[in-house]
């Protein structure tokens, strides 16, 4: 390559660099979400349709600039899309933005990532990351109005599926376990040694709390992000478990209401007999 050709290439690259419009990025944080596959698919479809409308003029101009059909290869007219579902060994990667009908999708997923890339377009990049602790969407491009409008529309649609997050509660699960253990041991010991049966509810309900702590699906109930097939309501999906817990608490309450007065009466009779 001759020196003149090298200089020409460098000047061409520099001119393109200075001619490029500045790119704007809008990032929005999302609340905790519980959403179905169909609603998530609708949100992704809406995002790609809005981006396609924003980039339509760019694609039309690129086609006009190409004098011959083979020159279209120098323009990136089709976006690069990647959809990732789940994490670790259960991760599923999909080309595009649709959940395939023939894919073996899990009943529940707790992470989703989608990226859209179309270089030099008015809206050149769209990224959404949804997980337990981080939930954000980011839109980039030279068309500031379009970037703002698309990010606001997606934030509004996804926020309709907001849910209560319990990630902090799960983080302090060990502390809750220690408190329940101490309440069970100290409360039970006090009731036995001091014959104070009116406080028997403390060890009993501490024991019930320990059982529930290890049996309830807190990862699902208190997830920062969850994607489900079918109903997203925890009350509907865990109706049998909720009914069983309600039955246990009812039985415990009935037993306490029966035996505590009996134990109190027996203890009172012993005190009266001792005094006489």
LINMOHU-V527631 format. One record per pair of residues at least 24 apart in sequence whose ideal C-beta (glycine too) atoms are under 10 Angstrom apart, sorted by sequence separation. I is the first residue (numbers start at 1). J is the second residue. If there is no record, write none. Layout:
i=[I & I]
j=[J & J]
//
This chain:
i=[55 & 85 & 86 & 87 & 116 & 122 & 123 & 126 & 182 & 183 & 184 & 217 & 85 & 86 & 87 & 121 & 122 & 126 & 180 & 181 & 184 & 216 & 85 & 86 & 87 & 123 & 128 & 180 & 181 & 183 & 184 & 215 & 216 & 52 & 84 & 85 & 86 & 123 & 135 & 179 & 180 & 183 & 51 & 84 & 85 & 123 & 126 & 130 & 180 & 181 & 83 & 84 & 85 & 97 & 180 & 181 & 212 & 215 & 216 & 83 & 84 & 128 & 135 & 179 & 180 & 215 & 48 & 82 & 83 & 84 & 180 & 82 & 83 & 133 & 177 & 180 & 48 & 81 & 82 & 83 & 132 & 176 & 177 & 180 & 212 & 81 & 82 & 133 & 176 & 211 & 80 & 81 & 82 & 132 & 79 & 80 & 81 & 177 & 212 & 44 & 79 & 80 & 81 & 176 & 177 & 208 & 211 & 212 & 79 & 80 & 132 & 133 & 44 & 79 & 80 & 78 & 79 & 173 & 208 & 76 & 77 & 173 & 208 & 76 & 79 & 40 & 76 & 75 & 76 & 77 & 79 & 87 & 205 & 208 & 40 & 75 & 76 & 79 & 80 & 81 & 83 & 84 & 87 & 173 & 207 & 79 & 79 & 205 & 37 & 48 & 76 & 170 & 204 & 205 & 48 & 169 & 170 & 173 & 204 & 47 & 48 & 170 & 201 & 204 & 205 & 44 & 45 & 166 & 167 & 169 & 170 & 201 & 204 & 44 & 45 & 166 & 169 & 170 & 43 & 44 & 168 & 170 & 44 & 166 & 167 & 200 & 201 & 41 & 166 & 167 & 168 & 200 & 41 & 164 & 165 & 166 & 167 & 41 & 62 & 163 & 164 & 165 & 166 & 167 & 198 & 40 & 59 & 62 & 163 & 165 & 197 & 200 & 201 & 58 & 163 & 165 & 200 & 38 & 163 & 199 & 37 & 58 & 59 & 163 & 197 & 198 & 55 & 58 & 163 & 197 & 198 & 200 & 52 & 57 & 58 & 161 & 197 & 51 & 55 & 57 & 58 & 161 & 197 & 198 & 48 & 52 & 55 & 56 & 58 & 161 & 197 & 198 & 47 & 51 & 54 & 55 & 196 & 197 & 37 & 44 & 48 & 54 & 55 & 195 & 196 & 37 & 40 & 47 & 54 & 55 & 163 & 195 & 197 & 198 & 37 & 44 & 51 & 53 & 163 & 164 & 197 & 37 & 43 & 51 & 52 & 161 & 163 & 195 & 196 & 37 & 40 & 44 & 51 & 191 & 195 & 50 & 51 & 194 & 34 & 40 & 51 & 51 & 195 & 47 & 50 & 195 & 35 & 48 & 33 & 47 & 47 & 44 & 58 & 44 & 58 & 43 & 54 & 58 & 55 & 57 & 54 & 132 & 40 & 51 & 55 & 50 & 54 & 135 & 40 & 47 & 51 & 132 & 134 & 135 & 54 & 55 & 132 & 133 & 134 & 47 & 54 & 131 & 132 & 133 & 53 & 54 & 131 & 132 & 43 & 130 & 131 & 132 & 35 & 51 & 54 & 130 & 50 & 51 & 54 & 129 & 130 & 23 & 33 & 53 & 130 & 30 & 32 & 21 & 24 & 25 & 30 & 50 & 51 & 20 & 25 & 27 & 28 & 30 & 32 & 50 & 21 & 23 & 32 & 50 & 23 & 25 & 33 & 32 & 47 & 50 & 16 & 30 & 31 & 46 & 47 & 50 & 29 & 30 & 29 & 30 & 47 & 28 & 29 & 30 & 46 & 47 & 28 & 29 & 46 & 27 & 28 & 108 & 110 & 27 & 28 & 43 & 44 & 47 & 110 & 26 & 27 & 28 & 43 & 46 & 47 & 108 & 26 & 27 & 108 & 25 & 26 & 27 & 110 & 111 & 112 & 25 & 26 & 43 & 110 & 111 & 112 & 24 & 25 & 26 & 42 & 43 & 108 & 110 & 111 & 112 & 24 & 25 & 109 & 110 & 111 & 23 & 24 & 43 & 109 & 110 & 23 & 24 & 26 & 39 & 40 & 43 & 108 & 109 & 23 & 24 & 39 & 108 & 109 & 21 & 22 & 23 & 24 & 107 & 108 & 109 & 21 & 23 & 24 & 26 & 39 & 40 & 106 & 107 & 108 & 20 & 21 & 22 & 24 & 25 & 26 & 35 & 39 & 105 & 106 & 107 & 108 & 24 & 26 & 28 & 35 & 106 & 107 & 23 & 24 & 26 & 27 & 28 & 30 & 31 & 105 & 108 & 26 & 30 & 33 & 35 & 36 & 25 & 26 & 28 & 29 & 33 & 35 & 28 & 31 & 33 & 34 & 35 & 28 & 30 & 31 & 33 & 34 & 35 & 99 & 26 & 30 & 32 & 33 & 34 & 108 & 28 & 31 & 32 & 33 & 34 & 99 & 107 & 28 & 30 & 31 & 32 & 34 & 30 & 31 & 32 & 33 & 31 & 32 & 31 & 32 & 32 & 86 & 85 & 34 & 34 & 40 & 39 & 40 & 34 & 39 & 32 & 33 & 34 & 35 & 36 & 37 & 38 & 32 & 33 & 34 & 35 & 36 & 37 & 38 & 32 & 33 & 34 & 35 & 36 & 37 & 38 & 31 & 32 & 33 & 34 & 35 & 36 & 37 & 39 & 30 & 31 & 32 & 33 & 34 & 36 & 30 & 36 & 37 & 36 & 35 & 34 & 33 & 34 & 34]
j=[79 & 109 & 110 & 111 & 140 & 146 & 147 & 150 & 206 & 207 & 208 & 241 & 110 & 111 & 112 & 146 & 147 & 151 & 205 & 206 & 209 & 241 & 111 & 112 & 113 & 149 & 154 & 206 & 207 & 209 & 210 & 241 & 242 & 79 & 111 & 112 & 113 & 150 & 162 & 206 & 207 & 210 & 79 & 112 & 113 & 151 & 154 & 158 & 208 & 209 & 112 & 113 & 114 & 126 & 209 & 210 & 241 & 244 & 245 & 113 & 114 & 158 & 165 & 209 & 210 & 245 & 79 & 113 & 114 & 115 & 211 & 114 & 115 & 165 & 209 & 212 & 81 & 114 & 115 & 116 & 165 & 209 & 210 & 213 & 245 & 115 & 116 & 167 & 210 & 245 & 115 & 116 & 117 & 167 & 115 & 116 & 117 & 213 & 248 & 81 & 116 & 117 & 118 & 213 & 214 & 245 & 248 & 249 & 117 & 118 & 170 & 171 & 83 & 118 & 119 & 118 & 119 & 213 & 248 & 117 & 118 & 214 & 249 & 118 & 121 & 83 & 119 & 119 & 120 & 121 & 123 & 131 & 249 & 252 & 85 & 120 & 121 & 124 & 125 & 126 & 128 & 129 & 132 & 218 & 252 & 125 & 126 & 252 & 85 & 96 & 124 & 218 & 252 & 253 & 97 & 218 & 219 & 222 & 253 & 97 & 98 & 221 & 252 & 255 & 256 & 96 & 97 & 218 & 219 & 221 & 222 & 253 & 256 & 97 & 98 & 219 & 222 & 223 & 97 & 98 & 222 & 224 & 99 & 221 & 222 & 255 & 256 & 97 & 222 & 223 & 224 & 256 & 98 & 221 & 222 & 223 & 224 & 99 & 120 & 221 & 222 & 223 & 224 & 225 & 256 & 99 & 118 & 121 & 222 & 224 & 256 & 259 & 260 & 118 & 223 & 225 & 260 & 99 & 224 & 260 & 99 & 120 & 121 & 225 & 259 & 260 & 118 & 121 & 226 & 260 & 261 & 263 & 116 & 121 & 122 & 225 & 261 & 116 & 120 & 122 & 123 & 226 & 262 & 263 & 114 & 118 & 121 & 122 & 124 & 227 & 263 & 264 & 114 & 118 & 121 & 122 & 263 & 264 & 105 & 112 & 116 & 122 & 123 & 263 & 264 & 106 & 109 & 116 & 123 & 124 & 232 & 264 & 266 & 267 & 107 & 114 & 121 & 123 & 233 & 234 & 267 & 108 & 114 & 122 & 123 & 232 & 234 & 266 & 267 & 109 & 112 & 116 & 123 & 263 & 267 & 123 & 124 & 267 & 108 & 114 & 125 & 126 & 270 & 123 & 126 & 271 & 112 & 126 & 112 & 126 & 128 & 126 & 141 & 128 & 142 & 128 & 139 & 143 & 141 & 143 & 141 & 219 & 128 & 139 & 143 & 139 & 143 & 224 & 130 & 137 & 141 & 222 & 224 & 225 & 145 & 146 & 223 & 224 & 225 & 139 & 146 & 223 & 224 & 225 & 146 & 147 & 224 & 225 & 137 & 224 & 225 & 226 & 130 & 146 & 149 & 225 & 146 & 147 & 150 & 225 & 226 & 120 & 130 & 150 & 227 & 128 & 130 & 120 & 123 & 124 & 129 & 149 & 150 & 120 & 125 & 127 & 128 & 130 & 132 & 150 & 122 & 124 & 133 & 151 & 125 & 127 & 135 & 135 & 150 & 153 & 120 & 134 & 135 & 150 & 151 & 154 & 134 & 135 & 135 & 136 & 153 & 135 & 136 & 137 & 153 & 154 & 136 & 137 & 154 & 136 & 137 & 217 & 219 & 137 & 138 & 153 & 154 & 157 & 220 & 137 & 138 & 139 & 154 & 157 & 158 & 219 & 138 & 139 & 220 & 138 & 139 & 140 & 223 & 224 & 225 & 139 & 140 & 157 & 224 & 225 & 226 & 139 & 140 & 141 & 157 & 158 & 223 & 225 & 226 & 227 & 140 & 141 & 225 & 226 & 227 & 140 & 141 & 160 & 226 & 227 & 141 & 142 & 144 & 157 & 158 & 161 & 226 & 227 & 142 & 143 & 158 & 227 & 228 & 141 & 142 & 143 & 144 & 227 & 228 & 229 & 142 & 144 & 145 & 147 & 160 & 161 & 227 & 228 & 229 & 142 & 143 & 144 & 146 & 147 & 148 & 157 & 161 & 227 & 228 & 229 & 230 & 147 & 149 & 151 & 158 & 229 & 230 & 147 & 148 & 150 & 151 & 152 & 154 & 155 & 229 & 232 & 151 & 155 & 158 & 160 & 161 & 151 & 152 & 154 & 155 & 159 & 161 & 155 & 158 & 160 & 161 & 162 & 156 & 158 & 159 & 161 & 162 & 163 & 227 & 155 & 159 & 161 & 162 & 163 & 237 & 158 & 161 & 162 & 163 & 164 & 229 & 237 & 159 & 161 & 162 & 163 & 165 & 162 & 163 & 164 & 165 & 164 & 165 & 165 & 166 & 167 & 227 & 227 & 220 & 221 & 227 & 227 & 228 & 223 & 228 & 222 & 223 & 224 & 225 & 226 & 227 & 228 & 223 & 224 & 225 & 226 & 227 & 228 & 229 & 224 & 225 & 226 & 227 & 228 & 229 & 230 & 224 & 225 & 226 & 227 & 228 & 229 & 230 & 232 & 224 & 225 & 226 & 227 & 228 & 230 & 225 & 231 & 232 & 232 & 232 & 232 & 232 & 233 & 234]
//
